Amino acid sequence: MARYVYAFVFLATNLLTWMLHDFGHPVLAELRRLRGSCRGASYCLGARASSASALAASSSSS
């Protein structure tokens, strides 16, 4: 029984590693964009909203 459990764990680990190798780069780039670690870049999530809200705040205070 233990050899089947070991074989399943080995198979699952290999499949997960293969998927991360093939599909990991776009996913990590998307997570980096969603997390907001690209300050000042126009392709970041919320870049327009933050600049629009800053513009609205500056125009309303004038």
N, C-alpha and C positions, 0 to 999 in steps of 0.2 A: 504493500500500500504506500509506503514512504517513497518508493521510486516513482510512482505516478504523481504524487504531490510535488516531488522535486522536478519531474519533467514538466508539469503544468507551470510551476513557478519559473522555470528556465524559459519555457515558451513565451509566457506573458512578459517576462523581462526583455527578451529579444524583440518581441513585437513592439513593445513600448519604446525601446531604444531606436528601432528602425523608424518608427513614426516620428519621434523627436528629431532624428537626424534629417529626415526628408521634409518635414513640415514645421520644424521648430523655428526657423528663422523668420518667416512671415508672422507667426504668432507672437514671437518675442518683440518684433518691431511694432506690432499693433498694441501690445501691452505697454510698451514704452510710450507710445503716443497717447494711450488712454490715461496712463498714470500722470501725465503732465510734466515729464522730465525734459521736455524739449521746449524750453522757455524762448519766447519770441519767434518761434517758427509758425508759419501760416497754416501748416498742415496738421497742427495739433488740435485735438478735440477741445472745443470751447475757445479757440483763438479769436474767432469773430465775435463771439458773445462777450468775451472779456474786453476786447477793444471797443465794441459798441457800447458796453456799459460804462467804460471809462470815458468815452466821448460824450455820452448822455450826462454823466455826472459833471463833467467839466463845463458843458454848455448850460446846465441848469443852475450851476453855482454862479455863473456870470451875470 
